[in-house]
Every structure is written in structure tokens, then in C-alpha cells.
Amino acid sequence: MKKLIKNPNFIMIIVLAVIGAVMLCASLLRPGADTVTVKVDGKIVASYQLSDNGTYIIEGVSGTNTLVIEDGQAYISEATCPDGLCVKTGHIHATGQSIICLPNRVVVEITRGSASDIDALSR
């Protein structure tokens, strides 16, 4: 047993296991549900629950984007921007992921909690 405790690999495994357990507990205990937050030109214009299916038209600075939320994922299905990169971004579902349409100045981001929580934190 003493040889095992003195082994650096054994100690590293124990440390990584503890760190992993702490991170798992922290992620499970975070309050709030995932929210799709929509910003146009830096201002929050809408927020939707990721669990609620729907299709929404977003009026951007120079055009429109069609946001679709279904099966716990969000994506831009159509956009009037010339390059269409926001459509090609694909589906997002995890906190911190985002879709950005630069020509229309639209940002769609998955956040934790409600938009009012985000606004209170950003002040």
C-alpha cells in the first residue's frame, strides 16, 4: 500500500477524480434552466426557454433571421444576410454556445437562467 501511495500516477488519478467530482456537483447544482437569449446590436430583445419548441423571426439591423428552437436545440434556419454563415453554424444546445450574424448584428446565445438574471449580472 505504501508503494501505491508514493506512486505519482496514483496521486494524480486521485486528484483528477476529486476535481471531476467537484465540477460535476457544481454543474448539477447550478440554478435555472437553459435559455436562448437573443441580442440585436448588443441589446437583449428576446429570451426563450430551450425546452419550448417554436419558430421566431428576429428583426436585425439590416435584415431578418429565423430562429428555430426544437428538441432542446436552437438554430438559424433562414437569414437575409449575404454570406449565410449564421445558417451554416448549425445547432447549439449547451450553455455558452452562440450563433452570430454580423451583417444583421444578431447574437443568439445559450445562457443559464432567465434574461433578467443575465441583465442583473451585466450591470
C-alpha positions as CSV (number, residue, x, y, z in Angstrom):
1,M,0.0,0.0,0.0
2,K,2.9,2.4,0.8
3,K,4.3,1.8,-2.7
4,L,0.9,2.7,-4.2
5,I,0.6,5.9,-2.3
6,K,4.1,7.0,-3.2
7,N,3.4,6.4,-6.9
8,P,2.9,9.8,-8.6
9,N,0.4,8.3,-11.1
10,F,-1.8,7.1,-8.3
11,I,-1.8,10.6,-6.6
12,M,-2.5,12.2,-10.0
13,I,-5.5,9.9,-10.5
14,I,-6.9,10.7,-7.1
15,V,-6.5,14.5,-7.6
16,L,-8.2,14.3,-11.1
17,A,-11.1,12.2,-9.6
18,V,-11.7,14.8,-6.9
19,I,-11.6,17.7,-9.4
20,G,-14.0,15.9,-11.7
21,A,-16.4,15.2,-8.8
22,V,-16.4,18.8,-7.8
23,M,-17.0,20.0,-11.3
24,L,-19.9,17.5,-11.7
25,C,-21.5,18.7,-8.5
26,A,-21.1,22.3,-9.4
27,S,-22.8,21.8,-12.8
28,L,-25.7,19.8,-11.4
29,L,-26.4,22.4,-8.6
30,R,-26.5,25.4,-10.9
31,P,-29.9,27.1,-10.7
32,G,-32.2,27.8,-13.6
33,A,-32.9,26.3,-17.0
34,D,-31.1,26.9,-20.3
35,T,-32.4,29.9,-22.0
36,V,-31.9,31.1,-25.6
37,T,-31.1,34.8,-25.4
38,V,-31.4,36.9,-28.5
39,K,-29.5,40.2,-28.8
40,V,-29.7,42.7,-31.6
41,D,-27.0,45.4,-31.8
42,G,-25.9,44.5,-28.2
43,K,-29.4,44.8,-26.6
44,I,-31.4,41.8,-25.4
45,V,-34.6,41.7,-27.5
46,A,-36.0,38.3,-26.5
47,S,-35.4,35.2,-24.5
48,Y,-36.9,31.8,-24.9
49,Q,-36.7,28.5,-22.9
50,L,-34.6,25.9,-24.8
51,S,-37.2,23.3,-23.8
52,D,-40.0,25.2,-25.6
53,N,-40.3,24.5,-29.4
54,G,-41.0,27.4,-31.7
55,T,-40.0,29.5,-34.7
56,Y,-39.2,33.2,-34.2
57,I,-38.5,36.0,-36.7
58,I,-35.6,38.2,-35.4
59,E,-35.5,41.7,-36.9
60,G,-31.8,42.5,-37.2
61,V,-30.2,45.8,-38.2
62,S,-30.1,45.1,-41.9
63,G,-32.4,42.1,-42.3
64,T,-34.1,39.2,-40.6
65,N,-33.1,35.9,-39.2
66,T,-35.4,32.9,-38.5
67,L,-34.6,31.3,-35.2
68,V,-35.9,27.7,-34.6
69,I,-35.9,26.0,-31.2
70,E,-36.8,22.3,-31.2
71,D,-35.8,19.2,-29.3
72,G,-33.6,21.2,-26.9
73,Q,-31.6,22.8,-29.7
74,A,-31.6,26.2,-31.4
75,Y,-30.5,27.1,-34.9
76,I,-31.0,29.8,-37.6
77,S,-32.9,28.3,-40.4
78,E,-33.0,31.3,-42.7
79,A,-31.3,34.7,-42.9
80,T,-31.3,37.6,-45.3
81,C,-27.5,38.3,-44.8
82,P,-25.4,37.8,-47.9
83,D,-23.0,35.2,-46.5
84,G,-25.4,33.0,-44.5
85,L,-22.7,31.9,-42.0
86,C,-25.2,32.0,-39.2
87,V,-27.3,29.4,-41.0
88,K,-24.2,27.2,-41.6
89,T,-23.3,27.4,-37.9
90,G,-25.7,24.6,-37.2
91,H,-27.5,23.6,-33.9
92,I,-26.5,24.9,-30.5
93,H,-27.6,23.3,-27.2
94,A,-25.0,23.9,-24.4
95,T,-24.6,26.9,-22.2
96,G,-22.1,29.3,-23.7
97,Q,-22.6,28.3,-27.3
98,S,-23.7,31.0,-29.7
99,I,-24.7,31.8,-33.3
100,I,-23.6,35.2,-34.6
101,C,-24.9,37.1,-37.7
102,L,-22.6,40.0,-38.2
103,P,-24.4,41.8,-41.1
104,N,-27.7,41.8,-39.1
105,R,-25.9,42.3,-35.7
106,V,-27.8,39.4,-34.2
107,V,-26.4,37.1,-31.5
108,V,-28.2,34.0,-30.3
109,E,-26.7,32.5,-27.2
110,I,-27.5,29.7,-24.8
111,T,-27.4,31.0,-21.3
112,R,-28.2,29.7,-17.8
113,G,-31.2,31.2,-16.1
114,S,-33.6,33.9,-17.3
115,A,-32.8,37.0,-19.2
116,S,-33.5,39.1,-16.1
117,D,-30.7,37.2,-14.3
118,I,-28.3,38.0,-17.2
119,D,-29.3,41.6,-17.2
120,A,-28.7,41.9,-13.5
121,L,-25.3,40.4,-13.8
122,S,-24.2,42.6,-16.7
123,R,-25.0,45.9,-14.9
